[in-house]
Structures are given as structure tokens and as C-alpha cells.
């Protein structure tokens, strides 16, 4: 099976073989640079083709996680707010709690396939950071296209955070949010 890909700026279709692949249509509205210093205001569309096994691996990154240590799978999900680099909002459903915990923090976009996975550990990663046997979630928040913007004051009051880097950790029967210093963490890991 072949798929025709049309770049609207050139109107030239390109044939791409796509056996056992997923195909997505991505539209970029607004400006793009033509490469010679000029900016053209046109709608540009690209047809992106992804290998099924790589997509499945990316999706499974969030699966089968036990964040609260009760030997049952917890559910981590994201809502994409839209835009080329913006943003994901996380929700966590722990098997030990009734409600889904929804967080207002926005995490910068740009993940492969639009699925949050372990491909950008400087933005999001699931690992046992404190070596207690339970995985924690690391998340970089309040950035857009790699640039930081101020942490909302209401987040400081409600969650006690002051940093762009957070750890979501299950401690003493509750999911807690903690400020995190990734550079300090890397130094500690190197010593051990």
C-alpha cells in the first residue's frame, strides 16, 4: 500500500510505502520560513507515517504502572491542549483512590506521535527517583517551546510548589507533589 503525501507549499505528491503503519494528518497554520530568510503565511499540511511497533512502544510507556504499591495497575493519562509545542495536562487514577487526580500544570509538547512517553526524560520520566521501590513521576511544567514562564501563585498556595521541575510521589498513603532539582539528582546518582 502506498500513501500520497502532499506538501501544500509545493503541491507535489510523494508516494510513500506504508505497510502496517499508522498515518496521521498534521496541519500547521500560520507562518513558516522558506529557508531563504522570507516568511510566507500559508497553511502547510504534512502527512506523517509512523511504524506500528514504535507507536505501540510509545503508548505502552504509561501502561502497567503501580505508583501506590498495591500491586494493581494505576492509570496515567494526558490531555493535549493543542498547538505545535503546547501542552499536556496530566491526570492520575490510583487504584487505591476513588477519584481521578487532575493537575492544572501544563507540560510542553513536542513528543513523538503526540504521546507522552520516555523519549524526553528532561521533561517527563517515570523512575524510582528516591529508591523506595515505587516509581515516581518527574515532570517539567510551565514551559512553552523550551522557555520557562512564571509558576502560577495559586499553584504555590495549593500544591506548595515553586519549581518548574516536580516529582509526583506516593508517600504515606497520599500522592504528593514535591519540588525537584534534576541537576542535584544527577550528581547524587553519579556518586552512587
Phi, psi and omega per residue, in radians:
X1 nan 2.366 3.073
X2 -2.025 2.588 3.106
X3 -2.067 2.337 3.070
X4 -1.505 2.253 3.111
X5 -1.939 2.209 3.134
X6 -2.032 2.184 3.001
X7 -1.678 2.006 -2.962
X8 -1.122 -0.375 3.124
X9 -1.270 -0.515 -3.104
X10 -1.837 -0.375 -3.093
X11 1.044 0.328 3.120
X12 -1.743 1.987 3.106
X13 -1.276 2.523 3.103
X14 -2.141 2.280 -3.137
X15 -1.583 2.218 -3.120
X16 -2.190 2.215 3.066
X17 -1.198 2.362 -3.088
X18 -2.366 0.967 3.071
X19 -1.263 2.360 3.104
X20 0.883 0.761 3.133
X21 -2.180 2.745 2.982
X22 -1.655 2.516 3.139
X23 -2.137 2.294 3.130
X24 -2.183 2.537 3.055
X25 -1.822 2.200 -3.140
X26 -2.096 2.237 3.120
X27 -1.916 2.317 3.051
X28 -2.007 2.095 -3.140
X29 -1.825 2.553 3.071
X30 1.930 -2.442 -2.995
X31 -1.732 2.648 2.966
X32 -2.501 2.745 -3.135
X33 -1.672 2.326 -3.104
X34 -1.425 -0.101 3.098
X35 1.705 -0.130 3.135
X36 -2.073 0.457 3.069
X37 1.522 -0.021 3.122
X38 -1.801 2.581 3.099
X39 -1.942 2.211 3.123
X40 -1.892 2.383 3.111
X41 -1.754 1.693 3.131
X42 -2.503 2.822 2.982
X43 -1.493 2.272 -3.124
X44 -2.095 2.244 3.105
X45 -2.105 2.490 3.122
X46 -2.252 2.479 3.027
X47 -1.805 2.056 -3.080
X48 -1.806 2.371 -3.109
X49 -2.013 2.186 -3.120
X50 -2.096 2.459 3.071
X51 -1.200 2.345 -3.076
X52 -1.032 -0.748 -3.081
X53 -1.176 -0.663 3.118
X54 -1.198 -0.701 3.098
X55 -1.102 -0.765 -3.141
X56 -1.123 -0.685 3.092
X57 -1.081 -0.716 3.114
X58 -1.126 -0.772 3.124
X59 -1.108 -0.673 -3.051
X60 -1.298 -0.174 3.133
X61 -0.990 -0.645 -3.110
X62 -1.539 -0.161 -3.056
X63 -1.430 2.814 3.026
X64 0.918 0.770 3.083
X65 -1.831 2.281 3.066
X66 -1.970 1.633 -3.068
X67 -1.422 -0.428 -3.064
X68 -1.844 0.034 3.010
X69 1.314 0.341 -3.135
X70 -1.697 0.197 3.121
X71 1.195 0.277 3.074
X72 -2.055 2.575 -3.109
X73 -1.224 2.318 3.027
X74 -1.755 2.740 -3.047
X75 -1.976 2.166 3.084
X76 -1.968 2.226 3.132
X77 -2.389 2.836 -3.139
X78 -2.328 2.541 3.009
X79 -1.948 2.217 3.134
X80 -1.582 2.185 -3.068
X81 -1.503 -0.224 3.085
X82 1.869 2.831 -3.129
X83 1.753 2.848 -3.092
X84 -1.194 -0.639 -3.123
X85 -2.082 -0.007 -3.023
X86 -2.096 2.779 -0.759
X87 -2.384 2.818 3.122
X88 -2.053 2.408 3.011
X89 -2.059 2.314 -3.015
X90 -1.701 2.571 2.983
X91 -2.314 2.497 -3.137
X92 -2.239 2.257 3.041
X93 -1.982 1.795 3.085
X94 -1.429 2.436 3.127
X95 -1.120 -0.400 -3.119
X96 -1.513 -0.079 3.124
X97 -2.075 2.711 3.123
X98 -1.381 -0.750 -3.009
X99 -1.632 2.700 2.975
X100 -1.474 2.276 3.124
X101 -1.559 2.042 3.140
X102 -1.884 2.315 -3.078
X103 -1.963 2.468 -3.076
X104 -1.452 -0.111 -3.038
X105 -1.221 2.387 3.085
X106 -1.759 2.328 3.076
X107 -1.913 2.362 -3.127
X108 -0.947 2.534 3.139
X109 -1.482 -2.694 3.112
X110 1.638 0.247 3.121
X111 -1.351 2.542 3.082
X112 -0.977 2.375 3.137
X113 1.148 0.040 -3.082
X114 1.260 0.234 -3.136
X115 -1.938 2.239 3.107
X116 -1.217 2.153 -3.132
X117 -2.521 -2.881 -3.110
X118 -1.534 0.271 -3.063
X119 -1.311 -0.262 -3.134
X120 -2.309 1.292 -3.060
X121 -1.121 -0.257 3.055
X122 -1.368 -0.157 3.099
X123 -1.995 -0.694 -3.086
X124 -2.681 2.311 3.098
X125 -2.766 2.561 3.044
X126 -1.963 2.118 -3.090
X127 -2.803 2.871 3.079
X128 -1.562 1.416 -3.043
X129 -1.163 -0.616 -3.083
X130 -1.752 0.127 3.070
X131 1.003 0.659 3.126
X132 -1.760 0.086 3.139
X133 1.614 -0.144 3.103
X134 -1.992 2.453 3.101
X135 -1.282 2.517 3.004
X136 -1.947 2.797 3.102
X137 -1.903 2.162 3.010
X138 -1.709 2.386 -3.127
X139 -2.564 2.294 3.017
X140 -1.641 2.252 -3.064
X141 -2.139 2.946 3.060
X142 0.972 0.879 3.003
X143 -2.286 2.708 3.032
X144 -2.454 2.131 -3.137
X145 0.952 0.653 3.083
X146 1.490 -0.089 -3.138
X147 -1.768 2.392 3.125
X148 -1.458 2.641 2.983
X149 -2.314 2.831 -2.980
X150 -1.001 2.494 3.019
X151 -1.231 2.327 -3.128
X152 -1.142 2.370 -3.103
X153 -1.049 -0.626 -3.129
X154 -1.138 -0.495 3.076
X155 -1.205 -0.655 3.107
X156 -1.100 -0.757 -3.134
X157 -1.211 -0.767 -3.065
X158 -1.361 -0.741 -3.030
X159 -1.896 -0.190 3.141
X160 1.296 0.406 -3.102
X161 -1.753 2.623 3.095
X162 -2.332 -0.067 -2.988
X163 -1.932 2.769 3.012
X164 -1.411 -0.125 -3.106
X165 -2.071 2.127 -3.070
X166 -2.149 2.692 2.948
X167 -2.103 2.289 3.004
X168 -1.755 1.973 -3.048
X169 -2.267 2.399 3.070
X170 -1.549 1.976 -3.101
X171 -2.405 2.329 3.074
X172 0.900 0.772 3.050
X173 1.391 0.135 -3.137
X174 -2.398 2.657 3.004
X175 -1.481 2.067 -3.089
X176 -1.955 2.597 3.046
X177 -1.851 2.290 -3.094
X178 -2.290 2.458 2.969
X179 -1.117 2.596 -3.038
X180 -2.461 2.440 3.081
X181 -1.946 1.746 -3.076
X182 -1.096 -0.575 3.134
X183 -1.186 -0.739 3.093
X184 -1.113 -0.697 3.119
X185 -1.083 -0.751 3.127
X186 -1.101 -0.697 3.114
X187 -1.108 -0.749 3.120
X188 -1.093 -0.730 3.138
X189 -1.126 -0.659 3.118
X190 -1.124 -0.642 3.128
X191 -1.160 -0.639 -3.117
X192 -1.419 nan nan
